[in-house]
């Protein structure tokens, strides 16, 4: 007859010991990196430089519009814009090197493979279409408020079309002067849009957003709001209305960057938005449909 081993339990046959059971504590969640990317003075110089370029661009455009006979050299404008973009990126890289931070830290998650690339492209497309609806809504609200201020609400209620304001006509003229008109300029515009999409997302959604978030002790809302304001203020040559719309656009880009934990989808959406906008304005201007 078999006898039970007194050192084993009847159900598990596990040896009985008096040693206490030690539970393995759960691994702590990684703490959000709240360290600033660069010194305060470095960011201040960047923001002041962006504002100065915006004011200078607005002043130049106003002067050219007043002259009435300005013929733009678009390829020269594209080249100068590309140079300023590269200088802005170079300044950011310099600031990162002061803290020994690689540039890829700003770009975030960019997993390789065609599947991941297409996923970012798909997300960028959906984001772009939805953001256009948001911007359209903001634009309608702006028009309504402007109509109320200028006492044009009765015309809207009567179904009469409202002519673009002087500021809107100015913005359209500025954009039409930037849009390409021939094959060489289209090629230059494509390259410029690709560069701008990469640089401005790296600077505004990468560097500035993370820097403002760090200064706010990890509060993402601060990074979103202040980087969006900086993005809107960088486009002073397009007028106050466009600056507000672009600030909203910048906030949407910031939310996309947080959602994707990287900038690749933002770069896709930014580049093709500028590209399609420029080509659309060029088509309308060529066919005299722009109403400037």
Secondary structure, DSSP 8 states (H G I E B T S, - for coil): -----TTB-TTT--B---------------------SS-HHHHHHHHHHHHHHHHHHHHHHHHHHHHS-----HHHHHHHHHHHHHHHHHHHHHHHHHTT--THHHHB----SHHHHHHHHHHHHHHHHHHHHHHHHHHHHHHHHHHHHTT-HHHHHTT------HHHHHHHHHHHHHS--SHHHHHHHHHHHHHHHHHHIIIIIIIIHHHHHHHTTT-HHHHHHHHHHHHHHTTGGG-HHHHHHHHHHHHHHHHHHHHHTBSHHHHHHHHHHHHHHHHHHHHHHHTT-S--
